Amino acid sequence: MSRQKPHNNSDLLRAAASLSGIAIQMGATIYLGNLLGSWLDEKFQKTFLEDTVTLLAVFLSIYLVIKKVMALNK
């Protein structure tokens, strides 16, 4: 069995700070997507754009989270 070298505390702190930033980024992306969709609904007098853009923002934020976590695991 191979033993892994213990992680440095500064590396763990850096990873924790990065993960907390991901949560803020995810919330901001979804919120801004909702605002954009709402504005587009008013501008084009439609009723589906807010939901559509918000859903796209959710998918985009999930993609960014997965990408960031994969980068942290390297």
N, C-alpha and C positions, 0 to 999 in steps of 0.2 A: 504494500500500500504506500502510495506517495503522500507525503505531508505537504500541505500548502504553507507558504510563508505567511505569517500573520500580517494583516493590513496595517498600514500606518494610520494613526488617528487623524492626521491632517487630510489623508485621502478620504476617510470616511466622512469627515466634516464637509469636505468639498462636494462629495456625492450627495449628501443630505441637503446642502444648500441648492444644488442643481435640481434635485427632485422637487423641492419646495417652489422653485421658480417655474417648474413645469406646470404646477397646479394653477399658478397665477396666469401663466400664458394661456392655458386651456380655458379658463374662465373668461379672460379678456377676448379671446378669439370667438367664443360662442356669443358673448354679449355684443361685440361689434357686428357679428353676422346678423344677429337679431335686429339691431338698429338699422343696418343697411337694408334688410328685407322689409322692415316697416316703412322706411323712406321710399323704397321702390314701390310698395303697395300704394302709397299715397300719390306718388308721381304718376304712375301708369293706371291708377284706379282699378287695381286687381285685388284679389283676396288670397291668392296662393303664394305670392312671392316671399312673404315673411317666413312662412313655414319652410319653404324650399331652401331659402338662403340659410336659415338657421340650421337645418339638417345638414347642409353642405359644410357649414362651419363646424358642426359636431364631428363629422367625418374627418375634416382637415385637422382638427385639434387632436383627435385620436391618432391619426397618422403621425403628427409631430411628436406626440408622447412616445409612441412606439419607436420612432427613429432616434429620439434622445436616449431612451433606455437602452437600446441596442448599442449606441455609441458609448454609454457609460460602462457596459459590460465588456468592452474590448480591452 
